[in-house]
Amino acid sequence: MWRDYNTCASSCELMCVECVTPAQVAYEAKNEECRTLWRAFDDERQKALRSGVDLKADAKALRGLDDLHKKYEATAREATDLRDRYLGRL
């Protein structure tokens, strides 16, 4: 069955059960995962800076931050792809 997801868009801003699409749900979930990963990276980065760690000299600390950032980057690429697919369906 075909459904017009924009039927009540002006009254609910695409947030009600009738209007939310699977693509939107997937994008929002992945975007929230991005926020969580960025906070984890930024918290560790701030902690390293406050503790005075020299990231040029401390390979282990730098590798840990790099791993966190790579996880964020991969998830951000997925979120961007989901967003583009979601927006392409509007």
C-alpha positions as CSV (number, residue, x, y, z in Angstrom):
1,M,0.0,0.0,0.0
2,W,1.4,3.4,-1.0
3,R,1.2,6.1,1.7
4,D,1.6,9.8,1.3
5,Y,3.9,10.6,4.2
6,N,3.4,14.4,3.7
7,T,-0.4,14.4,4.2
8,C,-0.3,16.1,7.5
9,A,3.2,17.6,7.3
10,S,2.0,21.1,7.9
11,S,0.4,20.2,11.2
12,C,2.9,17.7,12.7
13,E,6.2,18.6,11.0
14,L,6.8,15.0,10.0
15,M,7.0,13.8,13.6
16,C,3.8,11.8,14.1
17,V,3.5,8.0,13.5
18,E,1.6,8.7,10.3
19,C,4.4,10.8,8.8
20,V,7.7,9.4,10.1
21,T,9.4,7.3,7.4
22,P,11.8,4.4,8.0
23,A,14.5,6.4,6.3
24,Q,14.0,9.2,8.8
25,V,14.1,6.8,11.7
26,A,17.3,5.2,10.5
27,Y,19.0,8.6,9.9
28,E,18.0,10.0,13.3
29,A,19.3,6.9,15.1
30,K,22.6,7.0,13.2
31,N,22.9,10.8,13.8
32,E,22.4,10.2,17.6
33,E,25.1,7.5,17.5
34,C,27.3,10.2,15.8
35,R,26.7,12.6,18.7
36,T,27.5,10.0,21.2
37,L,30.7,9.0,19.5
38,W,31.8,12.7,19.1
39,R,31.1,13.3,22.8
40,A,33.3,10.3,23.7
41,F,36.1,11.5,21.4
42,D,35.9,15.1,22.7
43,D,35.7,14.0,26.3
44,E,38.9,11.9,25.9
45,R,40.6,14.7,24.0
46,Q,39.8,17.3,26.6
47,K,40.9,14.9,29.4
48,A,44.2,14.4,27.6
49,L,44.7,18.1,27.2
50,R,43.9,18.9,30.8
51,S,46.2,16.2,32.0
52,G,49.1,17.7,30.0
53,V,49.7,14.7,27.8
54,D,52.0,15.4,24.9
55,L,50.1,13.7,22.1
56,K,53.2,14.0,19.8
57,A,55.2,12.0,22.3
58,D,52.6,9.6,23.7
59,A,51.7,7.3,20.9
60,K,49.4,5.2,23.0
61,A,47.2,8.2,23.9
62,L,47.2,9.5,20.3
63,R,46.3,6.0,19.0
64,G,43.4,5.9,21.5
65,L,42.1,9.3,20.3
66,D,42.6,8.3,16.7
67,D,40.6,5.1,17.1
68,L,37.7,7.0,18.7
69,H,37.8,9.6,15.9
70,K,37.9,6.9,13.2
71,K,34.8,5.3,14.7
72,Y,33.1,8.7,14.7
73,E,34.1,9.3,11.0
74,A,32.8,6.0,9.8
75,T,29.5,6.5,11.6
76,A,29.3,10.1,10.3
77,R,29.7,8.8,6.7
78,E,26.9,6.4,7.3
79,A,24.7,9.1,8.8
80,T,25.4,11.4,5.8
81,D,24.4,8.6,3.4
82,L,21.2,7.9,5.4
83,R,20.4,11.6,5.5
84,D,20.9,12.0,1.7
85,R,18.7,9.0,1.1
86,Y,16.0,10.3,3.5
87,L,16.1,13.8,1.9
88,G,16.0,12.3,-1.5
89,R,12.6,10.7,-0.7
90,L,11.0,13.9,0.5
